[in-house]
Structures are given as structure tokens and as C-alpha cells.
Amino acid sequence: MWTRQELKERGKTAFKRNYWKSVGAGAVALVLTGATFGSGSRVSGGAEELNEAISQAMSQSGLTAVSFLGILFSVMGAAFLVGIAISLLLRNPILVGAKRFFLNNTRESASLKELQFALKSGNYLNIVAAKFLKNLFISLWCLLLVVPGIIKSLEYTMVDYILADNPNIGPMEALRESKRMIAGHKWNTFVLGLSFLGWEILNLFTVGLLDVFYVRPYMEATFAELYLELKQ
């Protein structure tokens, strides 16, 4: 039976052995998962300027409030669809490549070329479909209640690693395999993630720099070790 201390120690050793490349791969994963680097808040002032700009634009163009809102919602809808397409076709595959980097880095110093793995593996559409189903099922469970959503997220923790390790696997099979691997380990996996909470709190005082240069690659390397442990 694996222990948190053992996995974290092995993960730390692996990422420090290939430090700068691990930082680079971790930073890519950090950006693609939507993390921010301590942005400041200037919302109120910006909102006033935005309202004034909108009012001027409407008065100069002769648009009514209804027609302006129609255009605004159309633009927002188009931007939303473009965002989804970018996430499905680029962001998700690169995240799988990041997992592959950390998997390979457990054995030897991996190359950052692994980030392109899903794009060049010949199984691109398979990986895209598996990631789409994973995110869809987690979102649907989250609509029910928070706890079922968390449980489903834990069940699918290993999907990205499975795809990185075996890109030929079918989308539904990857999801089932993740559930099989994590069965009996949900609580320990949840606690393993929580064990980095102290580092994340410290990260707040460094404007995100600690996350980039230490916490994220450390965490990614540790969960790569967890996958290899559960795979056995």
C-alpha cells in the first residue's frame, strides 16, 4: 500500500533531477488549467470606464439598447464557442502531453517535446474524445451536487495519465480503467491532493511564483508516481 510521504518524496526527487524542464511543463499545465498569477482587482474603476465607452458607442452609432444587447450577446456567444473549441482541440491534448512528460520524467530526464505528444501521436481524436467525455461527465455530476462532482473527479483522476501512457485506449475504456484503478483509493487520493494545501497558501504570498517554480511541478510529479503505483 502506497503512502503520501513515499510518493511525494519520489515525486520531489524526479522533478528536481530535471528541474527547469519540470518547471516549464508544470507552468504549461498551470496556465491551461486556468490558474492565475495573483491578479489585482481594479473592477470598479474599469466598470465605469466600460459603461462610459458603451454609452458613447451607442450614441454615435444610433443603436438602441435592444439591438446593442443583441450584438453583444452574439459576440459573447461566438467567443464562448471559440473558447470551447480551443479547449477541446488544443488545451486538453497539451494537458495530456504534460502528464506524459511527468510520467517519463519518473524514469529519466524527459524532454519538453512530450507536450506535443497528443498532437503527434496519431491518436489525437481519440484523446480529444476521451477528455471531452471526462469533462462532460464531471460537469453533469457537479450539476447534481458538489459531493457527487468531487467523487466523479476523483474517479477520473487517472484518465489523463492513462491516455498519456496508452493513447490507443478507447475513450470509454479509459474512463472505466481510471475508475478501476482508483477504486479503494479515493480517500487517500483526495488527502494526497489536500496535502499540498499548505504550499498553495504560501503561494498566495508570492503572487503565484512559488506555484510556478516549485508547487505545481512537485504536485504533477507526485501524481505521476501515484499513477505508476496504481498501475501495478
MOSUL-V642973 format. One record per residue. N is the residue number from 1. SS is DSSP state (A for helix, B for strand, O for the rest). Layout:
BEGIN
n=N ss=SS
n=N ss=SS
END
This chain:
BEGIN
n=1 ss=O
n=2 ss=O
n=3 ss=O
n=4 ss=A
n=5 ss=A
n=6 ss=A
n=7 ss=A
n=8 ss=A
n=9 ss=A
n=10 ss=A
n=11 ss=A
n=12 ss=A
n=13 ss=A
n=14 ss=A
n=15 ss=A
n=16 ss=A
n=17 ss=A
n=18 ss=O
n=19 ss=A
n=20 ss=A
n=21 ss=A
n=22 ss=A
n=23 ss=A
n=24 ss=A
n=25 ss=A
n=26 ss=A
n=27 ss=A
n=28 ss=A
n=29 ss=A
n=30 ss=A
n=31 ss=A
n=32 ss=A
n=33 ss=O
n=34 ss=O
n=35 ss=O
n=36 ss=O
n=37 ss=O
n=38 ss=O
n=39 ss=O
n=40 ss=O
n=41 ss=O
n=42 ss=O
n=43 ss=A
n=44 ss=A
n=45 ss=A
n=46 ss=A
n=47 ss=A
n=48 ss=A
n=49 ss=A
n=50 ss=A
n=51 ss=A
n=52 ss=A
n=53 ss=A
n=54 ss=A
n=55 ss=A
n=56 ss=A
n=57 ss=A
n=58 ss=A
n=59 ss=A
n=60 ss=A
n=61 ss=A
n=62 ss=O
n=63 ss=O
n=64 ss=O
n=65 ss=A
n=66 ss=A
n=67 ss=A
n=68 ss=A
n=69 ss=A
n=70 ss=A
n=71 ss=A
n=72 ss=A
n=73 ss=A
n=74 ss=A
n=75 ss=A
n=76 ss=A
n=77 ss=A
n=78 ss=A
n=79 ss=A
n=80 ss=A
n=81 ss=A
n=82 ss=A
n=83 ss=A
n=84 ss=A
n=85 ss=A
n=86 ss=A
n=87 ss=A
n=88 ss=A
n=89 ss=A
n=90 ss=A
n=91 ss=A
n=92 ss=A
n=93 ss=A
n=94 ss=A
n=95 ss=A
n=96 ss=A
n=97 ss=A
n=98 ss=A
n=99 ss=A
n=100 ss=A
n=101 ss=A
n=102 ss=A
n=103 ss=A
n=104 ss=A
n=105 ss=A
n=106 ss=O
n=107 ss=O
n=108 ss=O
n=109 ss=O
n=110 ss=O
n=111 ss=O
n=112 ss=A
n=113 ss=A
n=114 ss=A
n=115 ss=A
n=116 ss=A
n=117 ss=A
n=118 ss=A
n=119 ss=A
n=120 ss=A
n=121 ss=O
n=122 ss=O
n=123 ss=O
n=124 ss=A
n=125 ss=A
n=126 ss=A
n=127 ss=A
n=128 ss=A
n=129 ss=A
n=130 ss=A
n=131 ss=A
n=132 ss=A
n=133 ss=A
n=134 ss=A
n=135 ss=A
n=136 ss=A
n=137 ss=A
n=138 ss=A
n=139 ss=A
n=140 ss=A
n=141 ss=A
n=142 ss=A
n=143 ss=A
n=144 ss=A
n=145 ss=O
n=146 ss=A
n=147 ss=A
n=148 ss=A
n=149 ss=A
n=150 ss=A
n=151 ss=A
n=152 ss=A
n=153 ss=A
n=154 ss=A
n=155 ss=A
n=156 ss=O
n=157 ss=O
n=158 ss=O
n=159 ss=A
n=160 ss=A
n=161 ss=A
n=162 ss=A
n=163 ss=A
n=164 ss=A
n=165 ss=A
n=166 ss=O
n=167 ss=O
n=168 ss=O
n=169 ss=O
n=170 ss=O
n=171 ss=A
n=172 ss=A
n=173 ss=A
n=174 ss=A
n=175 ss=A
n=176 ss=A
n=177 ss=A
n=178 ss=A
n=179 ss=A
n=180 ss=A
n=181 ss=A
n=182 ss=A
n=183 ss=O
n=184 ss=O
n=185 ss=O
n=186 ss=A
n=187 ss=A
n=188 ss=A
n=189 ss=A
n=190 ss=A
n=191 ss=A
n=192 ss=A
n=193 ss=A
n=194 ss=A
n=195 ss=O
n=196 ss=O
n=197 ss=A
n=198 ss=A
n=199 ss=A
n=200 ss=A
n=201 ss=A
n=202 ss=A
n=203 ss=A
n=204 ss=A
n=205 ss=O
n=206 ss=O
n=207 ss=O
n=208 ss=O
n=209 ss=A
n=210 ss=A
n=211 ss=A
n=212 ss=A
n=213 ss=A
n=214 ss=A
n=215 ss=A
n=216 ss=A
n=217 ss=A
n=218 ss=A
n=219 ss=A
n=220 ss=A
n=221 ss=A
n=222 ss=A
n=223 ss=A
n=224 ss=A
n=225 ss=A
n=226 ss=A
n=227 ss=A
n=228 ss=A
n=229 ss=A
n=230 ss=A
n=231 ss=A
n=232 ss=O
END
